[in-house]
Amino acid sequence: MKFKSASICIGLSLLSFSVSSLPRFVNSPQVLAQDVSASCPLEYEVAITFLNSKCQEVKIEQPQTFYRYYSNSGNKYGRYLTADKYKTNVEVIKNLALNQAWGNQATMIEKITLPAGTITYQGIVGPQAPAECYPGGGQQTFIKDSKDPNIKWSDGENIVAEKFNCP
């Protein structure tokens, strides 16, 4: 009889521990493919898009050109940019970790020129789950205000669109 009581007590303790751990996962905004540290001065939802949540605040000293990849004109003026120019959408999807559940097939490219004095946050793109499909590793630049009238946005151009396969 004592063995049965001990088993029930241990079982309830494990259940209690599991349930107390549950909110971390239930309230998590997305499944992460990497550990998160706190060395990026941006809100959590943006910081986790950088590898190990590491980014640097960089003030642009002179006008500088970046690229933005998108597939829907409604997403042309976004806050995520890159210094990397890719030839195909599959390269973009993998290197910028564009999870296809988000809907961006990266079939368009545009040049963006940020004016001198713009504050940017730069680093390496972190992986998105599943990491074997969206490994990241490309350069990422984040700007807080994509509606700044001093930013010059070019017209988008098509890039080579290939079929993306994720195992």
N, CA, C and O of each residue as an XYZ file, in Angstrom:
668
protein
N       0.813     -1.193      0.000
C       0.000      0.000      0.000
C       0.859      1.261      0.000
O       0.521      2.246     -0.656
N       1.981      1.229      0.744
C       2.865      2.396      0.773
C       3.457      2.651     -0.616
O       3.649      3.803     -1.006
N       3.748      1.578     -1.362
C       4.314      1.724     -2.694
C       3.324      2.439     -3.619
O       3.727      3.301     -4.400
N       2.053      2.099     -3.541
C       1.028      2.725     -4.368
C       0.907      4.218     -4.037
O       0.781      5.033     -4.950
N       0.943      4.593     -2.752
C       0.863      5.993     -2.336
C       2.047      6.785     -2.853
O       1.891      7.905     -3.340
N       3.241      6.196     -2.746
C       4.448      6.881     -3.216
C       4.378      7.092     -4.721
O       4.756      8.152     -5.219
N       3.898      6.090     -5.449
C       3.790      6.209     -6.911
C       2.830      7.322     -7.291
O       3.107      8.103     -8.201
N       1.695      7.397     -6.590
C       0.712      8.442     -6.880
C       1.305      9.810     -6.572
O       1.126     10.756     -7.340
N       2.005      9.914     -5.460
C       2.615     11.187     -5.056
C       3.652     11.649     -6.082
O       3.680     12.821     -6.457
N       4.501     10.724     -6.532
C       5.526     11.049     -7.528
C       4.857     11.431     -8.848
O       5.261     12.393     -9.500
N       3.835     10.672     -9.235
C       3.111     10.968    -10.473
C       2.478     12.340    -10.453
O       2.555     13.078    -11.435
N       1.843     12.693     -9.326
C       1.225     14.017     -9.206
C       2.278     15.118     -9.229
O       2.044     16.184     -9.799
N       3.423     14.874     -8.622
C       4.510     15.860     -8.633
C       4.998     16.102    -10.055
O       5.209     17.247    -10.457
N       5.178     15.029    -10.812
C       5.624     15.175    -12.205
C       4.581     15.901    -13.040
O       4.922     16.755    -13.859
N       3.309     15.566    -12.837
C       2.236     16.237    -13.550
C       2.199     17.723    -13.209
O       2.026     18.565    -14.090
N       2.363     18.039    -11.934
C       2.371     19.431    -11.491
C       3.528     20.196    -12.132
O       3.353     21.332    -12.574
N       4.715     19.574    -12.185
C       5.875     20.213    -12.802
C       5.627     20.443    -14.290
O       5.941     21.508    -14.821
N       5.055     19.427    -14.967
C       4.795     19.555    -16.406
C       3.807     20.670    -16.691
O       4.004     21.456    -17.617
N       2.736     20.745    -15.892
C       1.734     21.781    -16.095
C       2.300     23.155    -15.794
O       1.973     24.120    -16.486
N       3.155     23.266    -14.760
C       3.740     24.572    -14.447
C       4.698     25.040    -15.530
O       4.938     26.239    -15.667
N       5.243     24.116    -16.294
C       6.140     24.469    -17.397
C       5.376     24.804    -18.665
O       5.929     25.419    -19.576
N       4.118     24.410    -18.735
C       3.319     24.558    -19.944
C       3.196     25.985    -20.468
O       3.327     26.163    -21.679
N       2.956     27.019    -19.657
C       2.765     28.362    -20.207
C       3.930     28.861    -21.042
O       3.726     29.651    -21.963
N       5.138     28.425    -20.746
C       6.274     28.852    -21.556
C       6.071     28.473    -23.011
O       6.430     29.225    -23.917
N       5.488     27.291    -23.228
C       5.332     26.807    -24.587
C       4.015     27.261    -25.209
O       3.970     27.584    -26.396
N       2.967     27.287    -24.435
C       1.659     27.685    -24.946
C       1.673     29.152    -25.349
O       1.099     29.503    -26.380
N       2.305     30.013    -24.576
C       2.311     31.447    -24.851
C       3.445     31.874    -25.774
O       3.555     33.055    -26.103
N       4.286     30.941    -26.195
C       5.406     31.266    -27.060
C       4.888     31.728    -28.417
O       4.070     31.029    -29.014
N       5.340     32.900    -28.939
C       4.811     33.426    -30.188
C       5.181     32.592    -31.407
O       4.448     32.601    -32.396
N       6.290     31.877    -31.361
C       6.671     31.037    -32.479
C       7.653     29.986    -32.005
O       8.288     30.140    -30.962
N       7.775     28.919    -32.776
C       8.727     27.873    -32.458
C      10.093     28.355    -32.923
O      10.258     28.768    -34.070
N      11.066     28.299    -32.028
C      12.396     28.797    -32.348
C      13.322     27.678    -32.757
O      13.245     26.574    -32.216
N      14.190     27.948    -33.700
C      15.172     26.975    -34.135
C      16.532     27.301    -33.539
O      17.545     26.758    -33.981
N      16.571     28.182    -32.540
C      17.833     28.589    -31.935
C      17.604     29.034    -30.499
O      16.481     29.338    -30.096
N      18.687     29.065    -29.741
C      18.624     29.620    -28.392
C      18.576     31.136    -28.505
O      19.029     31.708    -29.497
N      18.028     31.777    -27.488
C      17.887     33.228    -27.509
C      18.725     33.836    -26.398
O      18.652     33.399    -25.250
N      19.511     34.832    -26.732
C      20.245     35.600    -25.733
C      19.715     37.030    -25.809
O      18.840     37.328    -26.623
N      20.231     37.892    -24.982
C      19.686     39.250    -24.936
C      20.729     40.289    -25.301
O      21.027     41.167    -24.490
N      21.287     40.216    -26.485
C      22.304     41.203    -26.855
C      21.898     42.007    -28.087
O      22.748     42.406    -28.883
N      20.611     42.239    -28.239
C      20.097     43.067    -29.317
C      19.118     44.047    -28.681
O      18.187     43.621    -27.997
N      19.305     45.351    -28.889
C      18.462     46.352    -28.215
C      17.077     46.548    -28.845
O      16.544     47.657    -28.852
N      16.508     45.478    -29.364
C      15.181     45.539    -29.986
C      14.212     44.659    -29.213
O      14.624     43.824    -28.408
N      12.908     44.853    -29.467
C      11.918     44.021    -28.802
C      12.133     42.555    -29.196
O      12.683     42.245    -30.253
N      11.684     41.682    -28.318
C      11.889     40.246    -28.445
C      11.524     39.714    -29.826
O      12.296     38.959    -30.417
N      10.360     40.096    -30.350
C       9.879     39.562    -31.623
C      10.819     39.875    -32.778
O      10.873     39.123    -33.751
N      11.553     40.963    -32.684
C      12.522     41.317    -33.726
C      13.881     40.716    -33.400
O      14.546     40.178    -34.285
N      14.302     40.799    -32.148
C      15.620     40.295    -31.742
C      15.796     38.823    -32.098
O      16.884     38.420    -32.509
N      14.746     38.009    -31.950
C      14.889     36.577    -32.220
C      15.085     36.260    -33.691
O      15.412     35.121    -34.024
N      14.897     37.226    -34.587
C      15.134     36.970    -36.006
C      16.625     37.029    -36.337
O      17.042     36.602    -37.414
N      17.427     37.559    -35.410
C      18.876     37.598    -35.580
C      19.495     36.350    -34.948
O      18.975     35.840    -33.955
N      20.585     35.861    -35.506
C      21.272     34.690    -34.979
C      21.629     34.919    -33.522
O      22.315     35.886    -33.190
N      21.169     34.036    -32.656
C      21.379     34.128    -31.206
C      20.922     35.468    -30.635
O      21.413     35.902    -29.593
N      19.990     36.116    -31.312
C      19.448     37.423    -30.901
C      20.537     38.481    -30.758
O      20.442     39.367    -29.909
N      21.559     38.385    -31.584
C      22.663     39.354    -31.534
C      22.567     40.297    -32.725
O      22.552     39.864    -33.877
N      22.502     41.592    -32.430
C      22.536     42.608    -33.477
C      23.257     43.829    -32.928
O      23.411     43.990    -31.718
N      23.689     44.674    -33.832
C      24.367     45.913    -33.436
C      23.602     47.105    -33.985
O      23.130     47.097    -35.122
N      23.492     48.118    -33.158
C      22.916     49.373    -33.630
C      23.991     50.081    -34.438
O      25.106     50.287    -33.958
N      23.653     50.452    -35.670
C      24.604     51.113    -36.569
C      23.942     52.358    -37.138
O      22.857     52.285    -37.716
N      24.600     53.503    -36.971
C      24.123     54.743    -37.575
C      24.791     54.873    -38.939
O      26.018     54.867    -39.046
N      23.966     54.990    -39.982
C      24.489     55.109    -41.340
C      25.133     56.490    -41.487
O      24.472     57.510    -41.287
N      26.418     56.521    -41.836
C      27.168     57.780    -41.948
C      26.958     58.489    -43.282
O      27.037     59.715    -43.361
N      26.689     57.710    -44.329
C      26.413     58.269    -45.649
C      25.323     57.410    -46.284
O      25.121     56.275    -45.854
N      24.618     57.913    -47.289
C      23.563     57.103    -47.900
C      24.090     55.710    -48.267
O      25.195     55.564    -48.791
N      23.282     54.708    -47.981
C      23.714     53.330    -48.217
C      22.559     52.537    -48.810
O      21.405     52.697    -48.412
N      22.895     51.666    -49.783
C      21.890     50.865    -50.481
C      21.781     49.472    -49.874
O      22.785     48.831    -49.563
N      20.542     49.018    -49.714
C      20.223     47.677    -49.238
C      19.219     47.079    -50.213
O      18.809     47.732    -51.172
N      18.827     45.837    -49.963
C      17.846     45.161    -50.801
C      16.700     44.650    -49.936
O      16.858     44.366    -48.748
N      15.539     44.544    -50.581
C      14.376     43.942    -49.928
C      13.767     42.959    -50.914
O      13.632     43.252    -52.102
N      13.403     41.791    -50.405
C      12.801     40.742    -51.221
C      11.367     40.522    -50.752
O      11.102     40.439    -49.553
N      10.454     40.429    -51.700
C       9.044     40.251    -51.363
C       8.328     39.615    -52.549
O       8.906     39.496    -53.629
N       7.088     39.212    -52.361
C       6.316     38.650    -53.474
C       4.938     39.287    -53.588
O       4.186     38.981    -54.513
N       4.608     40.162    -52.661
C       3.306     40.815    -52.655
C       3.551     42.311    -52.526
O       4.234     42.741    -51.596
N       3.016     43.105    -53.428
C       3.269     44.551    -53.406
C       2.853     45.198    -52.088
O       3.353     46.267    -51.741
N       1.953     44.569    -51.360
C       1.553     45.088    -50.054
C       2.661     44.985    -49.021
O       2.591     45.617    -47.967
N       3.694     44.186    -49.318
C       4.827     44.014    -48.397
C       6.096     44.678    -48.900
O       7.185     44.400    -48.399
N       5.966     45.545    -49.877
C       7.135     46.201    -50.475
C       7.890     47.069    -49.473
O       9.121     47.074    -49.472
N       7.188     47.792    -48.635
C       7.822     48.763    -47.744
C       8.014     48.188    -46.341
O       7.420     48.679    -45.381
N       8.824     47.172    -46.225
C       9.027     46.528    -44.935
C      10.243     47.034    -44.189
O      11.024     47.832    -44.707
N      10.390     46.561    -42.976
C      11.481     47.006    -42.101
C      12.696     46.086    -42.140
O      13.754     46.440    -41.621
N      12.558     44.905    -42.752
C      13.685     43.976    -42.851
C      14.346     44.128    -44.209
O      13.702     43.975    -45.246
N      15.628     44.428    -44.193
C      16.422     44.626    -45.408
C      17.657     43.740    -45.328
O      17.895     43.090    -44.310
N      18.440     43.713    -46.397
C      19.701     42.980    -46.396
C      20.693     43.688    -47.312
O      20.306     44.383    -48.251
N      21.957     43.501    -47.027
C      23.012     44.010    -47.899
C      23.340     42.985    -48.980
O      24.086     43.278    -49.914
N      22.781     41.783    -48.852
C      23.076     40.680    -49.770
C      22.151     40.693    -50.981
O      20.936     40.841    -50.854
N      22.751     40.535    -52.155
C      21.970     40.444    -53.389
C      22.012     38.983    -53.848
O      23.084     38.411    -54.047
N      20.835     38.398    -54.009
C      20.714     36.999    -54.402
C      20.170     36.901    -55.819
O      19.524     37.822    -56.318
N      20.443     35.762    -56.460
C      19.994     35.554    -57.840
C      18.657     34.832    -57.923
O      17.900     35.045    -58.870
N      18.351     33.970    -56.937
C      17.106     33.211    -56.995
C      16.323     33.360    -55.694
O      16.880     33.659    -54.638
N      15.032     33.146    -55.804
C      14.179     33.229    -54.624
C      14.509     32.136    -53.609
O      14.354     32.354    -52.408
N      14.957     30.975    -54.061
C      15.296     29.889    -53.133
C      16.494     30.290    -52.268
O      16.520     29.988    -51.075
N      17.480     30.963    -52.854
C      18.609     31.474    -52.058
C      18.105     32.443    -50.995
O      18.549     32.399    -49.847
N      17.189     33.308    -51.374
C      16.615     34.282    -50.445
C      15.881     33.559    -49.319
O      16.111     33.842    -48.143
N      15.007     32.637    -49.674
C      14.199     31.914    -48.692
C      15.088     31.229    -47.660
O      14.819     31.301    -46.461
N      16.135     30.572    -48.119
C      17.031     29.853    -47.195
C      17.896     30.810    -46.384
O      17.938     30.708    -45.158
N      18.582     31.731    -47.040
C      19.542     32.603    -46.349
C      18.891     33.653    -45.459
O      19.481     34.081    -44.467
N      17.671     34.071    -45.810
C      16.963     35.044    -44.978
C      15.898     34.361    -44.109
O      15.111     35.025    -43.434
N      15.889     33.021    -44.141
C      14.995     32.203    -43.306
C      13.542     32.664    -43.409
O      12.888     32.947    -42.406
N      13.057     32.730    -44.649
C      11.681     33.158    -44.896
C      10.753     31.943    -44.871
O      10.493     31.324    -45.903
N      10.273     31.622    -43.707
C       9.367     30.494    -43.549
C       8.197     30.686    -44.509
O       7.551     31.734    -44.501
N       7.929     29.697    -45.321
C       6.914     29.832    -46.361
C       5.495     29.905    -45.818
O       4.573     30.261    -46.551
N       5.306     29.578    -44.559
C       3.992     29.752    -43.924
C       3.638     31.236    -43.825
O       2.465     31.581    -43.677
N       4.639     32.115    -43.906
C       4.410     33.556    -43.834
C       3.943     34.120    -45.170
O       3.431     35.238    -45.224
N       4.115     33.349    -46.262
C       3.609     33.775    -47.560
C       4.563     34.539    -48.456
O       4.172     34.925    -49.557
N       5.804     34.775    -48.033
C       6.744     35.525    -48.867
C       7.591     34.559    -49.695
O       8.498     33.911    -49.173
N       7.283     34.468    -51.001
C       8.070     33.613    -51.893
C       9.290     34.328    -52.468
O      10.053     33.730    -53.227
N       9.483     35.591    -52.116
C      10.668     36.374    -52.504
C      10.904     36.362    -54.013
O      12.002     36.042    -54.470
N       9.889     36.708    -54.775
C      10.007     36.717    -56.235
C      10.380     38.096    -56.793
O      10.623     38.242    -57.991
N      10.421     39.099    -55.918
C      10.750     40.469    -56.324
C      11.924     40.980    -55.484
O      12.102     40.594    -54.329
N      12.714     41.856    -56.099
C      13.812     42.516    -55.401
C      13.686     44.014    -55.658
O      13.287     44.441    -56.742
N      14.024     44.788    -54.663
C      14.089     46.237    -54.845
C      15.293     46.775    -54.080
O      15.740     46.196    -53.090
N      15.798     47.898    -54.571
C      16.890     48.595    -53.887
C      16.287     49.653    -52.989
O      15.328     50.333    -53.354
N      16.866     49.778    -51.812
C      16.445     50.786    -50.856
C      17.679     51.584    -50.479
O      18.700     51.004    -50.107
N      17.605     52.890    -50.568
C      18.715     53.731    -50.146
C      18.314     54.450    -48.870
O      17.383     55.255    -48.847
N      19.048     54.133    -47.804
C      18.805     54.786    -46.519
C      19.653     56.043    -46.444
O      20.820     56.021    -46.834
N      19.089     57.140    -45.950
C      19.845     58.391    -45.862
C      20.846     58.370    -44.708
O      20.702     57.603    -43.756
N      21.851     59.215    -44.810
C      22.815     59.386    -43.716
C      22.053     59.731    -42.445
O      21.073     60.476    -42.476
N      22.510     59.186    -41.344
C      21.875     59.453    -40.062
C      20.850     58.411    -39.648
O      20.406     58.409    -38.500
N      20.459     57.512    -40.574
C      19.477     56.474    -40.239
C      20.081     55.501    -39.231
O      21.217     55.055    -39.388
N      19.315     55.181    -38.204
C      19.727     54.170    -37.230
C      19.230     52.821    -37.725
O      18.038     52.647    -37.978
N      20.145     51.867    -37.863
C      19.795     50.517    -38.287
C      20.252     49.534    -37.220
O      21.029     49.874    -36.327
N      19.760     48.325    -37.330
C      20.178     47.230    -36.453
C      20.598     46.113    -37.377
O      19.802     45.621    -38.177
N      21.876     45.706    -37.261
C      22.437     44.780    -38.230
C      23.002     43.544    -37.555
O      23.499     43.588    -36.429
N      22.908     42.440    -38.283
C      23.440     41.177    -37.792
C      23.229     40.084    -38.828
O      23.024     40.349    -40.013
N      23.285     38.852    -38.346
C      23.114     37.676    -39.189
C      21.723     37.107    -38.947
O      21.251     37.066    -37.811
N      21.071     36.670    -40.010
C      19.739     36.082    -39.898
C      19.832     34.760    -39.140
O      20.660     33.906    -39.458
N      18.987     34.606    -38.148
C      18.905     33.349    -37.406
C      18.014     32.362    -38.127
O      17.208     32.757    -38.969
N      18.146     31.083    -37.812
C      17.297     30.073    -38.447
C      15.859     30.163    -37.971
O      15.576     30.660    -36.881
N      14.974     29.680    -38.794
C      13.568     29.516    -38.422
C      13.262     28.026    -38.494
O      13.896     27.293    -39.254
N      12.305     27.586    -37.716
C      11.953     26.166    -37.698
C      11.143     25.813    -38.950
O      10.243     26.564    -39.326
N      11.446     24.689    -39.596
C      12.546     23.786    -39.333
C      13.859     24.320    -39.912
O      13.911     24.766    -41.058
N      14.907     24.267    -39.105
C      16.199     24.866    -39.466
C      16.824     24.240    -40.709
O      17.616     24.893    -41.390
N      16.490     22.999    -41.017
C      17.064     22.395    -42.229
C      16.477     23.027    -43.488
O      17.079     22.948    -44.559
N      15.314     23.647    -43.369
C      14.696     24.332    -44.510
C      15.042     25.820    -44.539
O      15.227     26.408    -45.604
N      15.124     26.408    -43.361
C      15.332     27.858    -43.230
C      16.538     28.131    -42.319
O      16.377     28.612    -41.197
N      17.748     27.821    -42.811
C      18.929     27.924    -41.951
C      19.382     29.344    -41.633
O      20.077     29.553    -40.639
N      19.005     30.327    -42.453
C      19.477     31.692    -42.227
C      20.935     31.818    -42.615
O      21.422     31.078    -43.469
N      21.633     32.752    -41.992
C      23.055     32.962    -42.274
C      23.343     34.169    -43.142
O      24.500     34.571    -43.267
N      22.319     34.760    -43.746
C      22.512     35.963    -44.556
C      22.602     37.200    -43.675
O      22.339     37.136    -42.474
N      22.973     38.318    -44.273
C      23.053     39.587    -43.547
C      21.646     40.141    -43.410
O      20.852     40.065    -44.348
N      21.332     40.701    -42.243
C      20.020     41.300    -42.008
C      20.179     42.697    -41.431
O      20.985     42.927    -40.530
N      19.404     43.616    -41.963
C      19.345     44.980    -41.456
C      17.890     45.279    -41.134
O      17.002     45.043    -41.953
N      17.654     45.797    -39.943
C      16.307     46.142    -39.516
C      16.234     47.644    -39.303
O      17.126     48.238    -38.698
N      15.157     48.258    -39.809
C      14.925     49.680    -39.567
C      13.591     49.816    -38.839
O      12.654     49.061    -39.102
N      13.510     50.771    -37.933
C      12.283     50.944    -37.152
C      11.181     51.648    -37.926
O       9.998     51.396    -37.699
N      11.573     52.543    -38.853
C      10.563     53.336    -39.553
C      10.732     53.223    -41.064
O      11.508     53.968    -41.663
N      10.013     52.303    -41.670
C      10.103     52.133    -43.127
C       9.304     53.200    -43.876
O       9.357     53.261    -45.104
N       8.573     54.032    -43.155
C       7.774     55.093    -43.782
C       8.485     56.450    -43.779
O       7.898     57.463    -44.157
N       9.738     56.463    -43.355
C      10.536     57.692    -43.370
C      10.556     58.235    -44.807
O      10.988     57.526    -45.715
N      10.104     59.460    -45.032
C      10.033     60.005    -46.401
C      11.406     60.199    -47.055
O      11.486     60.415    -48.264
N      12.475     60.123    -46.275
C      13.822     60.285    -46.831
C      14.399     58.988    -47.386
O      15.450     59.005    -48.027
N      13.730     57.875    -47.151
C      14.174     56.596    -47.700
C      13.756     56.535    -49.164
O      12.622     56.866    -49.510
N      14.684     56.108    -50.020
C      14.391     55.981    -51.447
C      14.159     54.499    -51.768
O      15.036     53.656    -51.577
N      12.951     54.212    -52.260
C      12.554     52.859    -52.631
C      12.508     52.770    -54.151
O      11.849     53.585    -54.797
N      13.195     51.798    -54.725
C      13.140     51.623    -56.182
C      11.894     50.828    -56.544
O      11.186     50.314    -55.679
N      11.649     50.743    -57.844
C      10.582     49.858    -58.309
C      11.099     48.428    -58.177
O      12.277     48.158    -58.410
N      10.218     47.534    -57.805
C      10.608     46.135    -57.687
C      10.830     45.493    -59.043
O      10.196     45.858    -60.033
N      11.740     44.532    -59.071
C      12.020     43.771    -60.293
C      11.900     42.291    -59.964
O      12.157     41.867    -58.837
N      11.508     41.514    -60.963
C      11.439     40.069    -60.771
C      12.835     39.479    -60.642
O      13.787     39.952    -61.263
N      12.939     38.433    -59.822
C      14.171     37.649    -59.790
C      13.810     36.231    -60.228
O      12.631     35.903    -60.359
N      14.811     35.399    -60.454
C      14.568     34.025    -60.884
C      13.798     33.299    -59.789
O      14.257     33.182    -58.653
N      12.618     32.815    -60.159
C      11.761     32.116    -59.204
C      11.824     30.614    -59.475
O      11.432     30.138    -60.540
N      12.322     29.891    -58.495
C      12.389     28.431    -58.581
C      11.448     27.847    -57.553
O      11.050     28.527    -56.607
N      11.094     26.598    -57.735
C      10.217     25.941    -56.773
C      11.027     25.610    -55.525
O      12.096     25.005    -55.610
N      10.514     26.008    -54.377
C      11.179     25.726    -53.100
C      10.624     24.445    -52.523
O       9.410     24.291    -52.387
N      11.506     23.528    -52.185
C      11.110     22.269    -51.570
C      11.732     22.170    -50.185
O      12.929     22.395    -50.006
N      10.909     21.836    -49.226
C      11.386     21.640    -47.868
C      11.080     20.195    -47.474
O       9.921     19.779    -47.476
N      12.116     19.436    -47.140
C      11.864     18.026    -46.790
C      10.913     17.849    -45.637
O      10.620     16.719    -45.246
